[in-house]
Amino acid sequence: MVVWVATIYCGSKARTAKGRGREGTGTYPELAALGIRKGSTPALQSQVGRLTALLPSIELARDELRRQGPTLDEKAVHRMARQLGAEVLATRTRDLRRYREGQLPAGQEMAGQHVVAQVDGGRVRIRTQIETTKRKGVKHRRKIRIEWREPKLLILYVSDRKGRMLKGTRPWIDGTMNGPDHAMELLAFHLHRLGAARAKAVSFVSDGAPWIWNRLDWVIGRAGLDPRRVERILDCCHAVHHVSLALQALGLSEPERTATYRTLRHQLRAGRSREVVATLRRMAQGGIYDQLGGGFHRYSVDERWLVPHFEKMLYDNAQLVPLYLAAYQLSGDRFFADIARDTLQYVCREMRHPAGGFYSTQDADSEGVEGKFFLWDVSEVRRILGAELAEVTCRYWDISAAGNFEHRNILHVVLEEEALAKLFRRDVDAIRALLKDSRERLFTAREQRVKPNLDDKILTSWNGLMISAFAKAEEVFGDGRCRQVALEAVGFIEANLQRGDRLLSTYKDGVAKLNGYLDDYAFFVAALLDVFEVVQDRRYLDKAVVLVDSMIAHFSDSQSAGFFFTSDDHETLIVRSKLVFDGSIPSGNSVAARDLLRLYHYTGKTGYLERAEALLRLNAGQMREQPFGCSNLLCAVDFYVQKPREIVIVGEPKRPETEALLQHVRETYIPNRTLTLVDPARGDDLPSLLQGRGQIDGKPTVYVCHNMACAAPVTTWPDVEPLLHG
């Protein structure tokens, strides 16, 4: 889940010190986000940190800094900090002992609110101090290297839906120098005394310090929080810093790393993060989404997501489905799951070949008019639904006599169901039933219209994207239907577009032709790996190995690194292009890099890892200059640097306990992971790290490894879950 993040850094008060951390970044992340360069004093850095935390938003903090200029009102800042600190100290003195004894009742301040709890682990900092002494009238100066540790800082506040501090409130701030256990006890104490157990949601935000994440389950239990209403959020500031370090490992110079770091971090720090989920909601409520039949149109021509170009592309929907599934996994909101499911149902209904492949495009026009199939008049809606149901429907989807597009109406949601229920003085469930009825009746009526034409070409690359979408949906939904669609699509490609270890690119009217391009291989290999993780049949892993070896043989650049777009036996071209920038679909090189990394972790073949590393190093300059054009390649960098959680479940595949553990893992959002199910009767399938290990007491057993180290084996989900995020 993504939220607005404010991280605190407390600098020393010495104006001559640089305040450099042990990692030597030379500046505080807040200063980079606010446009303040190197050379600012630690006192200013400290003030910036406090302003960033205490003001409701980063925008207000920036405005305040601009207003005050480089000479901030230091006394006012320190007075605020002292006041808050004094209040917390008094509370601690009075209530902490009672809390430890179980005698402190829960408070009410956070009941029914969205709560953000930030934990800053502090850093060990090194500075040099000049000591001057005078002996026998002669001054002696010597440099003293001082190592000091920042306090572990806690900030709790009530937030609005965008993660900003609620207006009219102020934060609760505490901290300690007494170690991790004391810091987390204080966090649980404040959550309890403020009534967070009755909050709508609690978001824990922190950097990547393991001591924080490893203790969060204890905090959740100690404070009596509902785990279903808790989200764990990595501080975006630190995440981008990790990307910067990754670029350093790939050979970028310090100025190049700094430029990339600032660019990426500025975008995240400016509040883009939590808005991802909000944007997905607005898209699904807008005209870009087909409110009756499901599926997304190609793009919107306005900032409201209202007026689309009405064409529907297979690749757009294939990429949006995993996003909505991730939003559902992270938020628990069924709205996102429903959008993903309805989109896949649209694909099956309108864009699927009887033998299993997927068509490319549904046109925008019908009867020579763009969007005609999707537009509505008030009179038509009233005739189909009747006056009472039409009134609710028109209010919900903004259907009016004036229209919102060329005197007709694009359906888009303008009122949430709860607001609609209040407006019509109905129960929310009753409103939902009415909307379901109207949706079905309008859809049935629309099916009688002349449909837009269909481009029924079947492209290997786009089919790979959609197969991955169905495979990921099967992991989340687990109902078997998406699995079957994915398997049939794989079968279609193998039967019609694969010749041994080579792929063809396009199929239409029974004819397959054109040598496969890099995208065809990379996307289909990714699909095979996604299918393998769903069905746990090693045949799909073996098929991926065959095709990626063919991709290496025919597309790799033997003089440098990376992959050409065309194969070595393609028709002769003036230049063989080697693309890394994403367009409407990810670049073939970015997907190939992730394929190689995934296969390395599944097979242990170091050749795959070496090729992936070379590809990433080759394109480090492009990632620096155009980071947002290389977003998918940066995802591969993240996979490479962070390393995946390698999850192995040893258990009989059909045993209910095994299936339950598998489904729990699949339902959990883990951006970088591999997943293998091993039948204990075939222990030779175990990865090399786990050779010789098996089940505990005959129970399905889970091993979670990360960066060549494995946690102790566990057999129950409550024991597994913390290992997936630690």
C-alpha positions in Angstrom: 0.0 0.0 0.0 1.2 3.5 -0.7 0.9 6.5 1.5 2.2 10.0 2.0 5.4 9.5 3.9 7.2 12.0 6.2 10.6 10.7 7.5 12.3 12.5 10.4 16.1 13.1 10.5 17.6 15.0 13.5 20.9 16.6 12.7 23.4 18.0 15.1 23.3 21.6 16.1 26.9 22.4 15.0 26.6 24.7 12.0 30.0 23.8 10.7 29.4 20.0 10.5 28.2 18.4 7.4 26.2 15.7 9.2 27.2 13.0 6.8 25.8 9.5 7.6 28.0 6.4 7.5 26.7 5.7 4.0 28.0 9.1 2.9 25.0 10.5 1.1 26.1 14.1 2.1 22.6 15.4 2.4 19.3 14.6 4.0 16.5 13.0 1.9 14.1 15.8 2.9 16.5 18.4 1.5 16.7 16.6 -1.9 12.9 16.6 -2.1 12.6 20.2 -1.1 15.3 21.4 -3.5 18.0 22.3 -0.9 21.4 21.2 -2.0 24.6 20.1 -0.2 26.2 22.4 2.3 23.2 23.3 4.3 23.8 23.1 8.0 22.6 20.2 10.2 20.5 22.7 12.2 18.6 23.6 9.0 18.3 19.9 8.2 16.8 19.2 11.6 14.3 21.9 11.1 13.4 20.7 7.7 12.7 17.2 9.1 10.5 18.6 11.8 8.6 20.8 9.5 8.0 18.0 7.1 6.5 15.9 9.9 4.5 18.5 11.8 2.8 20.2 8.9 -0.1 18.4 7.2 1.5 17.9 3.9 4.8 18.1 2.0 3.3 21.0 0.0 2.7 23.1 3.1 6.2 22.2 4.4 7.7 23.4 1.2 5.7 26.6 1.3 6.7 27.3 4.9 10.3 26.8 4.0 10.0 29.2 1.1 8.3 31.8 3.3 10.8 31.6 6.0 13.9 31.3 3.8 17.2 29.7 4.9 17.1 31.3 8.3 14.2 29.4 9.8 12.7 30.4 13.1 14.8 28.0 15.1 13.4 29.0 18.5 9.8 28.3 17.3 10.7 24.9 16.0 12.6 24.0 19.2 9.8 25.3 21.4 7.3 23.1 19.6 9.5 20.1 19.9 10.1 20.8 23.6 6.4 21.2 24.2 5.5 17.9 22.5 8.4 16.2 24.3 7.3 17.5 27.7 3.7 16.2 27.1 4.9 12.8 26.1 7.3 12.5 29.0 4.5 13.4 31.4 2.2 10.8 29.9 4.9 8.2 30.0 5.8 8.8 33.6 2.1 8.6 34.6 0.8 5.7 32.4 3.6 3.5 31.2 3.8 1.5 34.4 0.0 1.0 34.5 0.2 -0.2 30.9 2.8 -2.8 31.7 0.7 -4.0 34.6 -2.4 -4.2 32.4 -4.2 -1.5 34.3 -4.4 1.2 31.7 -7.7 1.5 29.9 -7.8 2.1 26.1 -8.4 5.7 25.0 -10.8 7.0 22.4 -8.8 9.6 20.3 -8.2 7.2 17.4 -11.5 5.4 17.3 -13.0 5.3 13.9 -10.0 7.1 12.4 -7.2 6.3 9.8 -4.0 6.2 11.9 -0.4 6.4 10.7 2.4 5.2 12.9 5.9 6.1 11.6 9.0 4.5 13.0 12.4 6.0 12.2 15.2 3.6 13.3 17.8 6.3 13.5 21.3 6.0 12.1 24.8 5.8 13.4 26.4 9.1 12.4 30.1 10.1 12.3 31.4 13.6 12.6 34.8 15.2 13.2 35.2 17.7 16.0 38.1 20.1 16.4 39.4 20.3 20.0 41.7 23.2 20.9 43.9 23.2 23.9 46.6 25.6 25.2 49.8 24.4 26.8 52.6 26.7 27.7 51.1 29.5 25.7 50.9 27.4 22.5 47.6 26.4 21.0 47.2 22.7 20.0 44.5 21.5 17.7 43.5 17.9 17.2 40.7 16.2 15.3 38.4 13.9 17.3 36.2 11.4 15.4 32.9 11.1 17.2 30.4 8.4 16.5 26.8 9.1 17.8 23.5 7.4 17.4 20.2 9.1 16.6 17.2 8.3 18.7 14.6 5.8 17.5 11.7 8.1 16.8 8.0 7.4 16.8 5.3 9.6 15.2 1.6 8.8 15.4 -1.1 10.9 13.8 -4.6 10.7 12.4 -4.7 11.0 8.7 -7.1 11.8 5.9 -7.7 9.3 3.0 -4.5 10.5 1.3 -2.3 9.9 4.3 -1.9 13.6 5.3 -2.3 14.7 8.9 -5.9 15.5 9.5 -6.5 19.3 9.8 -6.9 20.6 13.3 -4.9 17.7 14.8 -1.3 17.4 15.8 1.0 14.4 16.1 2.0 12.3 19.1 5.8 12.1 19.1 8.0 9.9 21.2 11.5 8.4 21.0 14.1 6.5 22.9 17.8 5.7 23.0 17.2 2.5 24.9 17.1 0.0 22.0 14.6 -1.6 19.6 12.5 -3.5 22.3 11.9 -0.3 24.3 11.0 1.6 21.1 8.4 -0.9 20.0 7.0 -1.2 23.6 6.4 2.6 23.5 4.7 2.2 20.1 2.3 -0.4 21.4 1.8 1.7 24.5 0.7 4.8 22.6 -1.5 2.8 20.2 -3.3 1.3 23.2 -3.7 4.5 25.2 -5.0 6.4 22.1 -7.5 3.7 21.2 -6.0 2.5 17.9 -7.6 -0.9 18.4 -10.9 0.7 17.3 -9.4 2.6 14.3 -10.6 2.1 10.8 -7.1 1.3 9.7 -3.6 1.5 11.0 -0.6 2.1 8.6 2.9 1.3 9.9 5.4 3.3 7.9 9.1 2.7 8.2 12.4 2.2 6.4 13.9 -1.2 5.8 15.4 -1.8 9.2 14.7 -5.5 10.0 14.4 -4.8 13.8 11.2 -2.8 13.1 9.5 -5.2 10.7 10.4 -8.2 12.8 8.7 -6.8 15.8 5.5 -5.4 14.2 3.5 -8.6 14.8 4.2 -8.3 18.5 3.1 -4.7 18.4 -0.1 -5.6 16.6 -1.0 -8.2 19.2 0.1 -6.2 22.2 -2.0 -3.2 21.1 -5.0 -5.4 20.3 -5.1 -4.3 16.6 -7.1 -6.2 14.0 -4.5 -7.6 11.5 -7.0 -7.2 8.7 -7.0 -3.5 9.2 -3.2 -3.1 9.4 -0.9 -2.3 6.5 2.8 -2.3 6.4 4.4 0.3 4.2 8.0 0.7 3.2 9.1 4.4 3.3 9.3 5.4 -0.4 12.2 7.7 0.4 14.3 4.8 1.5 13.1 2.6 -1.3 14.3 5.1 -3.9 17.6 5.5 -2.0 18.0 1.7 -2.4 17.5 2.1 -6.1 20.3 4.7 -6.1 22.6 2.3 -4.3 21.6 -0.3 -7.0 22.6 2.1 -9.7 25.9 2.6 -7.9 26.5 -1.2 -8.0 25.9 -1.1 -11.7 28.7 1.4 -12.3 27.1 4.9 -12.2 29.2 7.8 -11.0 28.3 9.7 -7.9 26.8 12.7 -9.8 24.8 10.3 -12.0 23.5 8.4 -9.0 22.6 11.7 -7.2 20.6 12.9 -10.2 18.7 9.7 -10.5 18.0 9.5 -6.8 16.7 13.1 -6.7 14.5 12.6 -9.7 12.9 9.4 -8.5 12.6 10.5 -4.9 11.1 13.9 -5.8 8.2 12.1 -7.6 7.5 9.7 -4.7 8.0 12.3 -2.0 5.6 14.8 -3.7 2.7 12.6 -2.7 2.4 10.3 -5.7 2.6 7.1 -3.7 -0.8 6.7 -2.0 -2.5 8.2 -5.0 -1.7 5.1 -7.0 -4.6 3.2 -5.4 -6.8 6.3 -5.5 -6.1 6.7 -9.2 -7.0 3.1 -9.9 -10.3 3.7 -8.2 -10.9 6.9 -10.3 -10.1 5.1 -13.5 -12.5 2.2 -12.7 -15.3 4.8 -11.9 -14.6 6.8 -15.0 -15.7 6.5 -18.6 -12.4 4.9 -19.5 -13.8 1.8 -17.9 -16.8 0.0 -19.5 -19.3 0.3 -16.6 -21.6 -2.3 -18.1 -19.4 -4.9 -19.9 -16.1 -4.6 -18.1 -12.7 -3.9 -19.6 -10.8 -0.6 -20.2 -10.8 1.6 -23.3 -7.4 2.6 -24.7 -6.9 5.9 -23.0 -8.7 9.0 -21.7 -8.6 12.4 -23.4 -9.2 14.3 -20.2 -7.9 14.4 -16.7 -11.2 13.1 -15.2 -10.9 9.7 -17.0 -14.3 10.6 -18.5 -14.0 10.6 -22.3 -12.0 7.7 -23.7 -10.8 6.7 -27.1 -13.3 3.8 -27.2 -11.0 1.2 -28.7 -10.1 -1.7 -26.3 -6.6 -3.2 -26.5 -5.7 -6.6 -25.2 -2.3 -5.3 -23.9 -3.9 -2.5 -21.8 -6.3 -4.8 -20.1 -3.6 -7.4 -19.6 -1.4 -4.9 -17.7 -4.2 -3.3 -15.7 -5.6 -6.6 -14.3 -2.4 -7.3 -12.2 -2.5 -3.7 -10.9 -6.1 -4.1 -9.7 -5.3 -7.5 -8.1 -2.3 -5.9 -6.3 -4.6 -3.1 -5.1 -7.0 -5.7 -3.7 -4.3 -7.7 -2.0 -2.9 -4.5 -0.3 -6.2 -2.8 0.6 -8.6 -5.8 1.1 -11.2 -3.7 -0.8 -13.4 -6.0 -2.9 -14.0 -3.2 -5.4 -10.5 -3.8 -7.0 -11.1 -7.5 -7.1 -14.4 -7.0 -8.9 -12.8 -4.7 -11.5 -10.1 -7.3 -12.2 -12.7 -10.1 -12.4 -15.1 -8.2 -14.7 -12.2 -7.2 -17.0 -11.2 -10.9 -17.4 -14.8 -11.8 -18.0 -15.0 -9.2 -20.8 -11.8 -10.7 -22.3 -13.3 -14.2 -22.3 -16.6 -13.0 -23.7 -15.3 -10.7 -26.5 -11.6 -11.3 -27.2 -11.1 -15.0 -26.9 -10.6 -17.5 -29.8 -12.7 -20.7 -29.3 -9.4 -22.7 -29.1 -8.0 -20.5 -26.4 -5.9 -17.6 -27.8 -6.7 -13.9 -27.4 -7.6 -11.4 -30.1 -5.8 -8.1 -30.3 -8.3 -5.2 -30.4 -12.0 -4.2 -30.3 -12.5 -1.1 -32.4 -13.9 2.2 -31.2 -16.4 2.6 -34.0 -19.8 0.9 -34.7 -22.0 1.8 -37.6 -19.3 4.4 -38.6 -19.6 6.4 -35.3 -16.9 6.4 -32.7 -18.2 5.2 -29.3 -21.8 4.8 -30.5 -22.0 1.3 -29.0 -21.2 2.7 -25.5 -23.3 5.9 -25.4 -26.8 6.4 -23.8 -29.8 8.7 -23.9 -32.0 9.4 -20.9 -35.1 8.4 -22.7 -33.6 5.0 -23.6 -32.5 4.4 -20.0 -36.0 5.3 -18.7 -37.7 3.0 -21.3 -35.5 0.0 -20.3 -35.5 0.5 -16.5 -38.7 2.3 -15.7 -38.9 5.7 -13.9 -37.9 4.7 -10.4 -34.9 2.6 -11.2 -33.8 5.0 -13.9 -33.7 7.9 -11.4 -31.2 6.0 -9.2 -29.2 4.8 -12.2 -29.0 8.2 -13.9 -27.8 9.8 -10.6 -25.2 7.1 -10.1 -23.8 7.2 -13.7 -24.3 10.9 -14.6 -26.9 10.3 -17.3 -28.7 13.5 -18.2 -30.8 15.1 -21.0 -27.9 17.5 -21.7 -25.4 14.7 -21.8 -21.7 14.7 -21.0 -20.3 13.8 -24.5 -21.7 15.2 -27.7 -25.2 15.4 -26.3 -25.2 11.8 -25.2 -23.9 10.1 -22.1 -20.8 8.2 -21.2 -21.5 6.1 -18.1 -19.2 7.1 -15.2 -19.7 7.0 -11.4 -20.3 10.4 -9.8 -21.6 9.2 -6.4 -20.4 6.4 -4.1 -23.0 3.8 -3.2 -23.1 5.1 0.4 -23.8 8.7 -0.7 -26.4 7.4 -3.2 -28.1 5.5 -0.3 -28.3 8.7 1.8 -29.6 10.7 -1.1 -32.5 8.3 -1.8 -32.9 7.3 1.9 -32.3 3.6 1.1 -30.2 0.9 2.7 -26.8 0.6 1.0 -27.4 -3.1 0.3 -30.7 -2.1 -1.4 -29.0 0.4 -3.5 -26.4 -2.1 -4.6 -29.1 -4.5 -5.6 -30.8 -1.8 -7.7 -27.6 -1.0 -9.4 -26.8 -4.6 -10.1 -30.3 -5.0 -11.6 -29.9 -1.9 -13.8 -26.4 -2.9 -14.9 -27.7 -6.3 -16.1 -30.7 -4.9 -17.9 -28.7 -2.1 -19.6 -26.1 -4.6 -20.6 -28.7 -7.0 -22.1 -30.2 -4.1 -24.1 -26.8 -3.0 -25.3 -26.0 -6.5 -26.6 -28.7 -6.0 -29.2 -26.8 -3.1 -30.7 -24.3 -3.4 -33.6 -21.0 -4.2 -31.9 -17.6 -2.6 -32.8 -15.5 -4.6 -35.2 -12.9 -7.0 -33.9 -9.3 -7.2 -34.9 -8.9 -11.0 -34.5 -5.1 -11.2 -35.0 -3.5 -13.3 -32.3 -0.1 -11.9 -31.3 2.2 -14.1 -29.2 3.6 -11.2 -27.2 0.2 -9.7 -26.2 -1.1 -13.2 -25.4 1.9 -13.7 -23.1 0.8 -10.6 -21.1 -2.8 -11.8 -20.9 -1.8 -15.3 -19.9 0.2 -13.7 -17.0 -2.9 -11.7 -16.0 -5.1 -14.9 -15.8 -2.3 -16.7 -13.9 -2.1 -13.9 -11.3 -5.9 -13.8 -11.1 -5.9 -17.5 -10.3 -3.5 -17.0 -7.5 -5.7 -14.4 -5.9 -9.2 -15.9 -6.7 -8.2 -19.6 -6.6 -11.5 -20.8 -8.2 -9.9 -22.8 -11.1 -11.6 -20.8 -13.9 -8.7 -18.4 -14.6 -6.2 -21.3 -14.4 -8.1 -23.1 -17.1 -8.2 -20.1 -19.4 -4.4 -19.6 -18.9 -3.6 -23.2 -19.7 -5.7 -23.2 -22.8 -4.1 -20.0 -24.0 -0.6 -21.6 -23.5 -1.8 -24.6 -25.4 -3.0 -22.4 -28.3 0.4 -20.7 -28.6 2.3 -24.0 -28.4 0.0 -25.6 -31.0 -0.2 -22.7 -33.5 2.7 -20.3 -32.9 5.6 -22.5 -31.7 7.9 -24.6 -33.9 10.3 -26.5 -31.6 12.3 -23.9 -29.7 11.2 -21.1 -32.0 8.2 -18.8 -31.9 6.2 -17.1 -34.6 4.7 -13.7 -34.0 1.2 -13.6 -35.4 -1.8 -15.8 -36.2 -4.9 -15.1 -38.2 -7.5 -17.2 -40.1 -5.5 -20.4 -39.4 -2.2 -19.0 -40.7 0.8 -18.3 -38.4 3.6 -16.2 -39.8 6.6 -13.9 -39.1 9.6 -14.9 -37.0 9.1 -14.2 -33.4 10.5 -10.9 -32.0 12.2 -10.4 -28.7 8.8 -9.4 -27.1 7.3 -12.7 -28.2 9.9 -14.7 -26.4 10.3 -12.5 -23.3 6.5 -12.1 -22.6 5.7 -15.7 -23.3 8.5 -17.0 -21.1 7.2 -14.7 -18.3 3.8 -16.2 -18.8 5.1 -19.7 -18.6 6.8 -18.9 -15.3 3.6 -17.3 -14.0 1.7 -20.5 -15.0 4.3 -22.7 -13.4 3.9 -20.8 -10.1 0.1 -21.4 -10.3 0.0 -25.1 -11.4 3.4 -26.2 -9.9 4.0 -28.5 -12.9 7.7 -28.5 -13.8 6.9 -29.0 -17.5 6.1 -25.3 -17.7 9.4 -24.4 -16.0 11.2 -26.6 -18.5 9.4 -25.0 -21.4 10.5 -21.6 -20.2 14.1 -22.8 -20.0 13.9 -24.0 -23.6 12.6 -20.8 -25.0 14.9 -18.5 -23.0 17.9 -20.5 -24.2 16.6 -20.0 -27.8 16.2 -16.3 -27.0 19.8 -16.1 -25.9 21.0 -18.0 -28.9 19.2 -15.9 -31.5 18.7 -12.4 -30.0 21.6 -11.7 -27.7 24.3 -9.2 -28.5 27.5 -11.2 -28.5 29.6 -8.1 -28.7 28.0 -6.3 -25.7 25.0 -7.3 -23.7 21.3 -7.3 -23.8 19.0 -8.5 -26.7 18.2 -7.2 -30.2 14.5 -6.8 -31.1 14.9 -9.1 -34.1 16.6 -12.6 -34.3 19.8 -13.4 -36.1 18.0 -15.1 -38.9 15.5 -12.3 -39.4 15.5 -10.5 -42.8 18.5 -8.2 -43.1 17.9 -4.7 -41.6 20.1 -1.6 -41.8 20.2 -1.6 -38.0 19.2 -4.2 -35.5 17.5 -2.2 -32.8 18.0 -2.9 -29.1 15.1 -1.3 -27.2 15.0 -0.6 -23.5 12.4 2.1 -23.1 8.8 1.2 -22.2 6.0 2.2 -24.4 2.4 1.1 -24.2 3.9 -2.3 -23.3 7.1 -3.0 -21.4 10.3 -3.2 -23.3 11.4 -6.7 -24.3 14.8 -6.2 -22.7 13.2 -5.3 -19.3 11.0 -8.4 -19.3 13.9 -10.5 -20.5 16.0 -9.3 -17.6 13.4 -10.3 -15.1 12.9 -13.7 -16.9 16.7 -14.4 -16.5 16.7 -13.4 -12.8 13.6 -15.6 -12.1 15.1 -18.6 -13.9 18.4 -18.2 -12.1 16.6 -18.5 -8.8 14.6 -21.5 -10.0 17.4 -23.4 -11.7 20.6 -22.1 -10.1 22.2 -21.6 -13.5 24.6 -18.7 -13.0 24.7 -18.0 -16.7 21.2 -16.5 -16.5 22.3 -14.3 -13.6 25.4 -13.1 -15.4 23.5 -12.1 -18.6 20.9 -10.2 -16.5 23.7 -8.3 -14.7 25.3 -7.4 -17.9 22.0 -6.2 -19.4 21.4 -4.0 -16.4 24.9 -2.6 -16.4 24.7 -1.8 -20.1 21.5 0.2 -19.6 22.4 2.0 -16.4 22.9 5.3 -18.3 19.4 5.1 -19.8 17.9 4.4 -16.3 19.7 7.5 -15.1 18.7 9.8 -17.9 15.1 8.6 -18.4 14.1 6.7 -15.2 10.4 6.8 -15.9 10.9 5.6 -19.5 12.8 2.6 -18.0 10.3 1.8 -15.2 10.0 -1.9 -15.9 13.8 -2.2 -16.2 14.0 -0.5 -12.7 11.6 -3.2 -11.5 14.2 -5.8 -12.7 16.9 -3.8 -10.8 14.7 -4.0 -7.7 14.3 -7.7 -8.1 18.1 -8.1 -8.6 19.1 -5.9 -5.6 16.4 -6.8 -3.1 16.5 -10.5 -4.0 13.2 -12.5 -4.0 11.7 -14.4 -1.1 12.3 -18.0 -2.2 9.3 -19.9 -0.8 9.3 -23.7 -0.8 6.3 -25.7 0.5 7.0 -29.4 1.1 3.7 -31.2 1.2 1.4 -33.6 -0.7 -0.1 -31.5 -3.5 -3.7 -32.6 -2.9 -3.6 -32.5 0.9 -6.0 -29.7 2.2 -3.4 -28.3 4.6 -0.9 -28.0 1.7 -3.5 -26.3 -0.5 -4.4 -23.9 2.3 -0.8 -22.8 2.9 -0.3 -22.4 -0.9 -3.4 -20.2 -1.2 -2.4 -18.0 1.8 1.0 -17.4 0.1 -0.6 -16.6 -3.2 -3.1 -14.2 -1.8 -0.3 -12.2 -0.1 1.2 -9.3 -2.0 5.0 -10.1 -2.3 6.5 -8.1 -5.2 9.6 -10.2 -5.5 9.2 -13.9 -4.9 9.6 -17.4 -6.2 7.2 -20.2 -5.2 7.8 -24.0 -5.4 5.7 -26.9 -4.2 7.6 -30.0 -3.6 6.0 -33.4 -3.1 7.8 -35.1 -0.2 7.8 -38.3 -2.3 10.1 -36.4 -4.7 12.7 -34.8 -2.5 15.1 -34.4 -5.4 13.1 -31.4 -6.6 14.2 -29.4 -3.6 16.5 -26.4 -4.3 20.1 -26.9 -3.5 19.8 -24.7 -0.4 17.3 -27.2 1.0 18.7 -30.5 0.0 18.3 -33.1 2.7 15.4 -31.3 4.4 11.8 -32.4 4.5 8.6 -32.1 6.5 8.3 -31.6 10.2 6.2 -34.3 11.9 4.7 -35.3 8.6 3.0 -31.8 8.2 3.2 -29.6 5.2 6.3 -27.5 5.9 7.2 -24.1 4.6 10.8 -22.9 4.0 11.4 -19.2 3.3 14.9 -18.3 2.0 16.3 -14.9 1.2 19.7 -13.9 -0.1 21.1 -17.4 0.4 19.9 -17.7 4.0 16.8 -19.7 5.1 14.6 -19.2 8.1 13.7 -22.1 10.3 11.0 -24.3 8.8 7.4 -23.7 9.9 4.1 -25.5 9.5 1.3 -22.9 10.2 0.2 -19.7 8.5 0.7 -17.4 11.5 4.3 -18.6 11.6 4.7 -18.2 7.8 3.3 -14.8 7.3 6.0 -12.8 9.2 8.7 -14.5 7.1 7.2 -13.2 3.9 7.8 -9.6 4.8 10.7 -9.7 7.2 
